[in-house]
Amino acid sequence: MMPRLCRLAFRRAFLGLVAAAIMAGCIAPQALAQGKDILVFGAASLKNALDDANALYQRQTSKKVVVSYGASSALARQIEIGAPADLFISADLDWMDYVAQRNLIKPATRSNFLGNTLVLVAPADSKVTLTIGRNFPLAAALGGGRLAITDPNAVPAGKYGKAALEALGVWSSVADKIAPAPDVRAALVLVARGETPLGIVYQTDAAADKAVKTVGRFPADTHPPIVYPIAITASSTHPDAQSYVAFLKSDAAKPAFEKQGFVRLP
């Protein structure tokens, strides 16, 4: 019998191939029947917390949830072309607005779910010390290296990061020293491996990897509020989708998110 980890890896690989096939026009979205598992498209920064919450959900209900993690921008575009997700949890309001404007979610199910904090990280053994503030010497701290950050024009963490650096007057000094990453977990890996001396990620990501340390936190007033909205997709017919959303918002699931540093929004 296939080990559990192998089954999960196979399932996730299959989902990736399905999404790629849809994007290539090889599979008609309407031909994909939704399986018995709830399928969530979730921002990459949710991984540790959502995996823990889903493990609890399965213990309580004996029902499985499968999550496809990635950049909110990529997930929204996959939903747009027919990827069979039941739920979408974005790392910012813009990409939830994007799918809402295209009538791809059930409006009554949309709500603001979580909040997060933006931080600057370095490898755990780094000697870099910085105080984040107006005109702080970020470019000098990079030396000859680059700043790991997601796409500042599309991916939420990169958008928040660029806004913060612009507000602090240092974006122009590092704009040509960017090491772009497809999602926030990929940016974290660049720093954890020492491939970049610094990176901008969420507090929850920094807490999940002992190979990095937090150098400083960006003041909340330097960037738009970090809000993770949640909604059931318009195409979902899963009978458990609504009760699953209720579970994620329940007191039972709350510790899974707060343990990782997320703030539950009222």
N, C-alpha and C positions, 0 to 999 in steps of 0.2 A: 504493500500500500504506500502511496506517495506521502512522504513526511509533510507535516503541516506547513513548515516554512517553504518547502518546495511548491506546495499547492498555492500558497499566497503569492510567491514569486511568479508562478505561471499565470495566475489570475491577473496580476498587475501588468505582466508583460502582454497578456492577451488584450487587456483594455487599451494599452498603448498602441498595439497594432490596429485595433478597431478604430481608435481615434485617427491614426495616420491614414487608414484606408478611407475613412469618411472624408478627411480633408483632401485626399487625392481623387475623390469622386468614384472610388472603386466599389463602395457599398452604399446603397440607398439607406439613409437613416431610418425610414419608416419600415424597412425590412428587418430591423433589429428588434427582436422581442425582448422586453425587460425580464431579467431573471428574478429569482425569488429573493435575492439579496438586495438590500437598499444600496443604491450606488450614489455616493457623494462626490462631488467635485469640490475639493477644498484647497485653499491657499497653502503653499508649502510650509509656511511658518506654523501651521496648526498641527503638524504631524504628531509630535510627542503627546500633546494634550488630547487630541482627538482619538488617537490610537488607544490611550488609556480609558477614555470615556466609552469608546466602542467595545472595549473588552468588558467593561462593567455592564453595558447594555446587553451584550450577548449572555453574560452570566445570569442576568435577571430575566431575560425573555427567551433565551435559546435561539434568538434570531441574529443573523449576521449582517454586518455592514461592510461594504467594500468602498475604499476611498482612493480616488485618483488625485494625487497631490501635484501641484504645479504652480506656475505664476498665474495670478488671477486673470491677467490679460489673455493668456493662452487658453485657460479653461473657459472663459467667457466666449471666445471665438469658436471653441469646439462645440459648445452648447448651441451657438448660432448656426452651425452647419449640421446640427442634428445628433450630436453625441447623446446617448441615452442616459443622462444623469437624472436622478430623482431630486437631489438637492444641490444648491450652489452656496458655498460660503466664501465670500470674497474678502480680500484684505483691505479693500477700500470701497467707498461709496460709488466711485466713478464707474467701476466695472459692473457693479450690480445695476446701476442706472443704465448702462449699456444694454444689458439683456432685458431690463424692464421696458426700455423704449422700443424694443423689438418684439414685445409681447411674449417673451420666452420664460417668464415666471408667473406664478399666481400671485397677483398683487396683495391679496389679503394675508398671505403667509409671510410676507417680507417684514423683517424687523432688524434692528441693530442689536447685535449679539455680544460682541467682545470689544475690549479696548487693549491697546498695547503701548509700549514705549520704545523710542528709537535710541540706539546706542552706537558708540564707536568701539570697535574691538580690535585687539592685537593678539598675536600668538601668546600662549601662556607664559613663555619664557622671555618675552619681549621686555626691553628696558625703557621703552617709550613711556613718557609721562606727559600728559597734556591736560590743560584745563579748558574745557569747551566754553567759548565766549566770543564776543565780538572780535573779529580779525585774529583769531587764534592761529598759531603757526602750523597749520595742518600740512601744507606743502613741504615745509622744512622737515617735518617729522617723517614724511614718506621717504626722504632721501632720494635715492634713485629708483625707488619702488613705486607701486601703483596702489590706488584705492579700490578695494573690492566693493562693488555696488551693483544692484540690479539696474536694468534699463531705466534711466531717470525720466524718460519720456513716455513710458508705458507701464512698467511694473510698479505696484504700490510702494514697496520699500525704497526703490530708487527715486520715485517722485517725492516721497516725504524727505529723503536724504538731500536731494537737490534743493528743495524748498528751504530746508534748515540751513544748508551751507550758503545759500543766497542771502537769507535773512541775517546771517552772521558775517557776511561780506567776504567769504573765502572761496566761493564756488569758482570764480574766474581763475584762481591760482591752482586749481586741481582739475579743471575740466578736461585738460589734455593728459591727465595722469590716471585715467579710469581703467580699471580691469572689469569689464562688463560680465555679468553673470545672468543666466536665464531666470533664476528665482533666488529667493533670499537664502535658502539652504545651500545653494551652489556658491553664493558669495561667502557664506560662513566656512565652507570647505576650503576655499582659497586662502583664507586667513589661518585656519587650523593647520593646514599643511605648510605654512610658512611661505606660500607662493606670493603673497602680498603682505606688507608690514601692517596694514590697517584695513578695516572694512566697516561698512555701515549695515547693521542688521537690526532686528528687533531684540528687545531684552529677553524675550522668551527663547529665541534661538541661541543667544549667548549663554543662557543658563543651561541649555541642553548639551553643550559641548565643553568638556573640561580642557580641551586643547586650546581654548581661547580665554582671554580675560577682558573684562569691560574696562576701557580706558576712561570713558565718560558718557554721560547721558545728555541728549539734546533737549534743551528746554521745550516744553510743550507748546509755548507760544511762537516757536520758530517754524512750525510746519502745521498743516491742517490736522485736525484731530484724527488719530488713528482709530478707525471704526471698522469692525468686521460685520457686515450685514449677512443675514441668512435668509434663504427663500426656497420654496419648493418650485421646481420647474413646471412650466405649463404642460409639458408632455408627460409628466409623471402620472402613472395610474397606480402606483404602489399603495396598497391599503394601509401600510404601516408608516408612511412618510410623515404624516401629521403627528402621530404619537411619538415618533422618533425625535422630531423637533422639540416636542414638549419635554422629552427626556433630557435633551441637551440643555434645556433651560431650567431644569429641575435642581433642587438642592442636592440630589444624589450625585449629579454629574459635576456640580460646581467645583469640588476639590480638584478634579482632574485638570481643570483649566487654571485655577488659582495657583496650583503647585508649580506650574510652568511660568507663572508671572502674568497671565492674562487678567484683565479686569472684567468682571461680568457687568454688562450695561443693563440698567433698569428698562 
